[in-house]
Structure formats: C-alpha cells, structure tokens
Amino acid sequence: MKEFDALVVPSETTPTWKEQFGRVIAEAFSMGLPVVGSDSGAVPEVIGDAGLVFPERNHKALAACLQSLIDNPELLRDLSAKGRARAMELFTWRKLAQQTRDLFLKIMGP
C-alpha cells in the first residue's frame, strides 16, 4: 500500500453477502491514503467524511471520484489528513479494545 496514491474499495452487495467493516479502509487511513469506496454495507460508515463514496456498480461515479482526486491535489491532501486522523481516533488497537470492553460491559449490565 505504501506505493498507492489512493485505495479503491469497489465492494458489491450480493444476495448472500454485504461488505462488513472493511479493515483495509482503516489500514489505508492509518497510512494516510485517501479512500474511495462504494456504498456497499458498512463501507460508507467506515469512510465517514474522510473519503469519497460512490454508488456500487456505478463505474462512471467511481471514475468521477478518481478524477476529482487527480484534478484536485488539495482534496487529495485533505482526505489523506482526515483519513489519518480518523484512523488514530477510531481504529487503533487501544480504541478497538476499549470499544469491545464497553460493549461487553453494556451487554452484561451493572
């Protein structure tokens, strides 16, 4: 990934599967890569405002997203910074451990 300019996650929903967390998105963010992903499953939630989302199976919308990154270096830098910040806020091992602990405590009750 260190050679990428951006990560594209063109996931497609099927009758028996929908994209889950999308760990590769968190990994790309942690490396400061902008992410372009489809609106399949949890992809938009993981990307948040730190990347670009296009309708799944819409190659023209995907191309438009990529062209916007090519045409606008400031957008590329902005999304890179937002992605890195998002990864440090939400996707570190410490944060994931805290969220897991909090979930178990909530389920178990007082």
LINVENPE-V741778 format. One record per backbone hydrogen bond with DSSP energy under -0.5 kcal/mol. NH is the residue of the N-H (numbers start at 1). CO is the residue of the C=O. E is the energy in kcal/mol with one decimal. If there is no record, write none. Layout:
NH | CO | E
NH | CO | E
This chain:
4 | 1 | -2.1
7 | 34 | -2.5
9 | 36 | -2.9
10 | 8 | -0.5
11 | 9 | -0.9
14 | 17 | -3.0
17 | 14 | -0.7
25 | 22 | -2.2
26 | 22 | -0.9
27 | 23 | -2.3
28 | 24 | -2.3
29 | 25 | -2.7
30 | 26 | -2.3
31 | 27 | -0.9
31 | 28 | -0.8
32 | 29 | -2.1
33 | 28 | -2.6
34 | 5 | -0.6
35 | 50 | -0.5
36 | 7 | -2.9
37 | 52 | -2.7
38 | 9 | -2.5
39 | 54 | -1.2
42 | 19 | -1.8
43 | 40 | -2.0
46 | 42 | -2.4
47 | 43 | -2.6
48 | 44 | -2.7
50 | 47 | -2.1
52 | 35 | -2.4
54 | 37 | -2.0
58 | 55 | -1.7
59 | 57 | -0.9
62 | 58 | -2.0
63 | 59 | -2.5
64 | 60 | -2.2
65 | 61 | -2.2
66 | 62 | -2.5
67 | 63 | -2.7
68 | 64 | -2.1
69 | 65 | -1.5
70 | 66 | -2.1
71 | 67 | -3.0
72 | 68 | -1.2
75 | 72 | -0.6
76 | 72 | -1.9
77 | 73 | -2.4
78 | 74 | -2.7
79 | 75 | -3.0
80 | 76 | -2.0
81 | 77 | -2.3
82 | 78 | -2.6
83 | 79 | -2.7
84 | 80 | -2.2
85 | 81 | -2.4
86 | 82 | -2.6
87 | 83 | -2.5
88 | 84 | -2.2
89 | 85 | -1.9
90 | 86 | -2.8
91 | 86 | -0.5
91 | 87 | -1.8
96 | 92 | -2.6
97 | 93 | -2.4
98 | 94 | -2.3
99 | 95 | -2.5
100 | 96 | -2.2
101 | 97 | -2.6
102 | 98 | -2.8
103 | 99 | -2.1
104 | 100 | -2.3
105 | 101 | -2.6
106 | 102 | -2.1
107 | 103 | -2.5
108 | 104 | -2.6
109 | 105 | -1.5
